[in-house]
Structure formats: structure tokens, C-alpha cells
């Protein structure tokens, strides 16, 4: 039953994200690069790390499914999705992505990512919010050692910056949203105990 809930969450998240992105892409406002964004070099080698977010998030949530509070955590994560989708609909934003150079290693993967992932839905970053939430919960439940969990989280977040899928601003807002959701989840857990 929990696996079915997890798969439904994934399907709803992906369908909602792509649907909202298509619907708002023609009116999305361009977010400007900041000094920190320019300091991070574009690196197509991070394409597989960026894509690792999806199985990593699934693995962490699957590990959490064996612990009490799984449904609560899915509801908290769903709250992130609803809040993000409302922002995407009311204030759609996008970022300028570099065109992958033909013949470069990883360029075909980056091109595929850019084709599948619309340029809109930049702020807040779901990569940032869901990665931080899943990592915080997995570390708290001792599914993964803290140093491994937070290192994986940092590398996934950096990959979004290195590929120019996100900017420091929208990734930071997403990570902050995920951190607040993790604190809310912890408060609910402590209140139930």
C-alpha cells in the first residue's frame, strides 16, 4: 500500500510539474543571474548527478515508508508541491539555459533534460525543496548516515546550478522551503509522541 502511495505521489508531482510548466511557459518572467551564479562554471558532466535526484528521492522516501509517519511525510511533501504549483501559476519564472555544445560529452543528456523539463517553474526549486525535505527526514530516521545524506543533497543541489537548471536564488528558496517543511514534519512528529 505504501509503495502505491509513493508511486501516486511521484506521478502526481511529475504530471503537475510538467502541466503547469506547459501552461505558464509563454508568460514566465526571466530571472537574472547573480554574481554567485556566474562564479559557478557550467559543467555538463553533472547531468547524471542531476538526474540522480529522481531515484535518490525515491530511495529515501521508500526507506521512510517503513517508518511511522510515512503518510504524514507524503502529505508534507504534497504541501510543498501545492504551494510551489500555486507560485508557479501566479508568478511563473524561468531562467536562461545555455545551449549544450554539439559533440561535448554529456551534451545529448543535457539536451534531453532541457527538452523534458520546461524552462518555467524555476522559483521555488522543487529539486531544492524535496531534496532537503527527504534528506532531513532520512537522516532523522537514521536511514542514511548524516554525512552521506547531506553530501548527496549538496551534490544534487550543486548539479542543478552547474547545469543552469536553477539559479542560486530559486534553488535557495526551494531549499529553505524544504527545510521549513522538515521542521514542520518534526514538530508534527513530536506532537504525536
HUNOR-V125127 format. One record per pair of residues at least 4 apart in sequence whose C-alpha atoms are under 8 Angstrom apart, sorted by the first residue. I is the first residue (numbers start at 1). J is the second residue. D is the distance in Angstrom with one decimal. If there is no record, write none. Layout:
# HUNOR-V125127
I,J,D + I,J,D
This chain:
# HUNOR-V125127
1,5,6.4 + 2,6,6.2 + 2,65,6.3 + 3,7,6.1 + 3,62,7.3 + 3,65,7.7 + 4,8,6.1 + 5,9,6.1 + 6,10,6.3 + 6,61,7.5 + 6,62,7.5 + 6,74,7.7 + 7,11,6.1 + 8,12,6.0 + 9,13,6.0 + 9,74,7.5 + 9,78,7.6 + 10,14,6.1 + 11,15,6.0 + 12,16,5.8 + 13,17,6.0 + 13,81,6.9 + 14,18,6.1 + 15,19,5.8 + 16,20,5.9 + 16,85,7.6 + 17,21,6.1 + 17,85,7.3 + 17,121,7.6 + 18,22,6.2 + 18,117,7.2 + 18,118,7.1 + 19,23,6.2 + 20,24,6.1 + 20,85,7.1 + 20,88,7.1 + 20,89,6.8 + 20,121,7.7 + 21,25,5.6 + 21,88,7.8 + 21,118,5.8 + 21,119,7.5 + 21,120,5.5 + 21,121,5.8 + 22,118,6.9 + 24,28,6.2 + 24,88,7.6 + 24,89,6.6 + 24,92,6.3 + 24,120,7.0 + 25,92,7.5 + 25,94,8.0 + 25,118,7.3 + 25,119,7.0 + 25,120,5.3 + 27,92,6.9 + 28,91,7.5 + 28,92,4.5 + 28,93,4.5 + 28,94,5.7 + 28,120,6.0 + 29,91,7.9 + 29,92,6.2 + 29,93,4.5 + 29,94,5.9 + 30,93,5.8 + 30,94,5.0 + 30,95,5.5 + 30,96,7.2 + 31,93,6.5 + 31,94,6.0 + 31,95,5.4 + 31,96,7.8 + 32,95,7.2 + 33,37,5.8 + 33,38,6.9 + 33,167,6.7 + 34,38,6.4 + 34,167,7.9 + 34,168,7.7 + 35,39,6.3 + 36,40,6.6 + 36,168,6.9 + 37,161,7.3 + 37,167,6.1 + 37,168,6.1 + 40,161,7.2 + 40,162,6.4 + 41,162,6.2 + 42,161,7.8 + 42,162,4.8 + 42,163,5.7 + 42,164,6.8 + 43,162,5.3 + 43,163,5.9 + 44,100,7.8 + 44,105,7.6 + 44,106,5.8 + 44,107,6.5 + 44,110,6.6 + 44,162,7.4 + 44,163,5.9 + 45,105,7.4 + 45,106,6.0 + 46,50,6.0 + 46,159,5.2 + 46,162,6.8 + 46,163,6.7 + 47,51,6.3 + 47,106,6.8 + 47,109,6.5 + 47,110,6.0 + 47,159,7.2 + 47,163,6.9 + 48,52,6.0 + 48,109,7.9 + 49,53,7.0 + 49,155,7.4 + 49,156,6.1 + 49,159,6.2 + 50,156,5.7 + 50,157,7.9 + 50,159,5.3 + 50,160,6.0 + 51,55,7.9 + 52,56,5.9 + 52,156,7.4 + 53,57,5.8 + 53,127,7.4 + 53,131,7.4 + 53,156,6.3 + 54,58,6.2 + 55,59,5.9 + 56,60,6.1 + 57,61,6.1 + 57,130,7.6 + 57,131,6.5 + 57,134,6.5 + 58,62,5.9 + 59,63,6.1 + 60,64,6.2 + 60,134,6.2 + 60,135,7.2 + 60,138,6.1 + 60,143,7.7 + 61,65,6.2 + 61,134,6.6 + 61,138,7.8 + 62,66,7.4 + 63,67,7.7 + 63,138,7.5 + 63,143,6.5 + 64,70,6.1 + 64,137,7.6 + 64,138,6.5 + 64,141,7.5 + 64,143,7.4 + 65,70,5.1 + 65,71,8.0 + 66,70,7.4 + 67,141,7.7 + 69,73,6.2 + 69,189,7.3 + 70,74,6.3 + 71,75,6.2 + 72,76,6.2 + 72,185,7.6 + 73,77,6.1 + 73,185,6.6 + 74,78,6.0 + 75,79,6.1 + 76,80,6.6 + 76,181,6.5 + 76,185,6.8 + 77,81,6.5 + 77,130,7.0 + 77,133,7.6 + 77,181,7.6 + 78,82,6.2 + 79,83,6.1 + 80,84,6.0 + 80,129,7.4 + 80,130,7.8 + 80,177,7.4 + 80,178,7.5 + 80,181,7.4 + 81,85,5.9 + 81,126,7.7 + 82,86,6.2 + 83,87,6.4 + 84,88,6.1 + 84,123,7.9 + 84,124,6.3 + 84,126,7.6 + 85,89,6.1 + 86,90,6.1 + 87,91,5.5 + 87,92,6.9 + 87,123,7.7 + 87,124,7.8 + 88,92,4.5 + 88,93,7.1 + 88,120,7.9 + 88,121,5.4 + 88,122,7.9 + 88,123,7.2 + 92,120,6.4 + 92,121,6.1 + 92,122,7.6 + 92,123,7.6 + 93,120,5.4 + 93,121,5.8 + 93,122,5.5 + 93,123,6.2 + 94,119,5.2 + 94,120,4.2 + 94,121,6.3 + 94,122,5.2 + 94,123,7.7 + 95,119,6.3 + 95,120,7.3 + 95,122,6.8 + 95,164,7.9 + 95,165,7.5 + 95,166,7.0 + 95,167,7.6 + 96,119,7.7 + 96,164,7.7 + 97,119,7.9 + 97,164,5.7 + 97,165,6.8 + 98,164,7.3 + 99,111,7.8 + 100,104,7.6 + 100,107,5.3 + 100,108,7.8 + 100,110,6.7 + 100,111,6.4 + 101,107,6.3 + 102,107,6.5 + 102,108,8.0 + 103,107,6.9 + 106,110,6.3 + 107,111,6.0 + 108,112,6.2 + 109,113,6.2 + 110,114,6.2 + 110,163,7.8 + 111,115,6.2 + 112,116,6.2 + 113,117,5.8 + 114,118,6.7 + 114,119,7.5 + 121,125,7.6 + 122,166,6.5 + 122,170,6.3 + 123,169,7.9 + 123,170,4.6 + 123,171,7.4 + 123,173,7.2 + 123,174,7.2 + 124,128,7.9 + 124,129,7.8 + 124,170,5.0 + 124,171,6.6 + 124,173,5.5 + 124,174,4.6 + 124,177,8.0 + 125,129,6.3 + 125,166,7.2 + 125,170,5.5 + 125,171,5.0 + 125,172,7.8 + 125,173,6.9 + 125,174,4.4 + 125,175,7.5 + 126,130,5.7 + 126,131,7.9 + 126,174,6.0 + 127,131,5.9 + 127,157,7.2 + 127,160,7.9 + 127,171,7.5 + 127,174,7.3 + 128,132,6.2 + 128,157,6.3 + 128,171,5.3 + 128,172,7.1 + 128,173,7.8 + 128,174,4.6 + 128,175,4.4 + 128,178,6.9 + 129,133,6.2 + 129,171,8.0 + 129,173,7.9 + 129,174,4.3 + 129,175,4.5 + 129,176,6.9 + 129,177,5.5 + 129,178,3.8 + 129,179,7.2 + 130,134,5.9 + 130,174,8.0 + 130,175,7.8 + 130,178,5.9 + 131,135,6.0 + 131,153,6.2 + 131,156,8.0 + 131,157,8.0 + 131,175,7.7 + 131,178,7.4 + 132,136,5.9 + 132,153,6.7 + 132,175,5.9 + 132,178,5.2 + 132,179,6.1 + 132,182,7.9 + 133,137,6.2 + 133,178,4.7 + 133,179,6.1 + 133,181,6.5 + 133,182,5.2 + 134,138,6.0 + 135,139,6.0 + 135,149,5.8 + 135,150,6.7 + 135,153,6.7 + 136,140,6.1 + 136,179,7.7 + 136,182,6.3 + 137,141,6.1 + 137,182,6.7 + 138,142,6.1 + 138,143,5.1 + 138,144,6.1 + 138,149,7.5 + 139,143,6.0 + 139,144,5.5 + 139,145,6.2 + 139,146,5.3 + 139,149,6.4 + 142,146,7.9 + 144,148,6.6 + 144,149,5.9 + 145,149,6.1 + 146,150,5.9 + 147,151,5.8 + 148,152,6.0 + 149,153,6.2 + 150,154,6.1 + 151,155,6.2 + 152,156,6.2 + 153,157,6.2 + 154,158,6.0 + 155,159,6.1 + 156,160,6.7 + 157,161,6.8 + 157,171,7.5 + 158,162,6.1 + 159,163,6.1 + 160,164,6.1 + 160,165,5.1 + 160,166,5.5 + 160,167,7.9 + 161,165,6.2 + 161,166,5.4 + 161,167,5.9 + 161,168,7.0 + 166,170,6.4 + 166,171,6.0 + 167,171,6.0 + 168,172,5.7 + 169,173,6.2 + 170,174,6.1 + 171,175,6.1 + 172,176,6.0 + 173,177,6.1 + 174,178,6.2 + 175,179,6.1 + 176,180,6.2 + 177,181,6.1 + 178,182,6.1 + 179,183,6.3 + 180,184,6.2 + 181,185,6.1 + 182,186,6.1 + 183,187,6.1 + 184,188,6.2 + 185,189,6.2 + 186,190,6.1 + 187,191,6.1 + 188,192,6.2 + 189,193,6.4
